Every structure is written in C-alpha cells, then in structure tokens.
Amino acid sequence: MIRSLADSETKKVWDGERSRKLPPDIAHRAYARLRMLDAAESLEDLHNPPSNRLHALKDDRAGQHSISINMQWRICFVWKDDGAHDVEIADYH
C-alpha cells in the first residue's frame, strides 16, 4: 500500500491529474504501476510481472527499491512493514 508520496508530480499522476514533467504515455503507465504498488501487501508481490524489474537501489539511493515504468523511468520507494513510503516517479539514469 502507498503510504506517502515524495513529490508533487507523483501526486498529480496518482490523483489522475496532468503532469507537466511526464509525457502522457509515461504518466499512463506510471499510474498503472502506482496502482500495482498500492495493491502490494509485501515487497515480494512486486516481483510479478517480471517487467517490473524490482530491485534494491545502491549508493545515494540505498534503502530504496524501484520498479520499471520503461527503460528510462522508474518508480522509486522505501518499503517498510506497512507499505511503500516516499514514492516518486524518477528518471535517475
């Protein structure tokens, strides 16, 4: 379950509003991934589908995990016992 969002652009996508940061096709796919993240009861739930490419991040994003939107964009978050925190849509490559 999504417990908190990290920024206003992610909140716009989650609320179904238009994002100036993201192209419409990416925002649409991001919304679908956010719904999947919100439905997850455990981190393991996000291993499927494999296209999520769930993995733990390193370096300055240590402690975070990410799932893929596409090859460029990711949804990054901190997973705690009660769900996903500090959820953000990021282009961190």
N, C-alpha and C positions, 0 to 999 in steps of 0.2 A: 504494500500500500504506500502511496506517496504521502509523506508526512510534511515535507516543506519543499518549496521551490527556491532556487538560488538567485534568480534574476527576473526582471520584468518581461523579457522576451519569451522566456519559457512559460511564464504565467499566461501571456497572451495566447500562445499556442494551446495550452491546457484549457483555457477558457473559450477556445474556438474563435478567437479574435485574429485579425490580420496582423502578421508580423512584418515589420519593415526589414528585419535582418535576414529573414529566410525566404527563398523562393517558394511559391505556393506548393509545388510538388514536394519539396522537402518538409514544409510545415505539415502537409497532409500525412506524410509517412511518419514524421515525428509524433504527431498526435496519436497515431495507431500504436507506436512503441510506448508512449506515455500511458496509454490505457492498459497495455500489457504489463507495464511496470506497476501500475496501480493495482492490478488484479493479483500480482505475485504475493504469495504468503511466505515464501522463502527465497533466498538467493538462487537456490537450485532450480526453482520454477523458471528462471530466465535462460536456462541452457537450451530450451526449445522455444522456437525453432533454432536450428544451428546458425541461421543467418543473423541472429542477434550478436554472435561472436562475443559473448560475455567474457570479460577478463578483468583482472585486477590491474590497476594502473601503478606506475612507479614514479620515482623522482619527485617533482613538485606536486604531483597528484597522488602520492602514496596515500593509501587509506580509502581511495575511491575505486569504484568499478565503472565499467562502461558497457553499453550495448550499442551496436551499429544502427545508424539510420541508412547510411550508404557508405561509400569508400571514404568520403571526406568528413561527414558529420556524425557525431556520437551523442548519446545521452549519458552524461556522467552523473554519478550519485554516490553517496555514502550509505551503505547498508547497515542498519542496526537491527536489533531484535524485533522492533516494532515496524520496520519497513524502510523505505527509501527516504533519505534526507538530502537537502541541498541539491536537488535535482536540477540539472542545467543541460541545455542543448548547446553543444560546443563544437567548434572546428579547431581542435587542438593540434593538428598536424602542421 
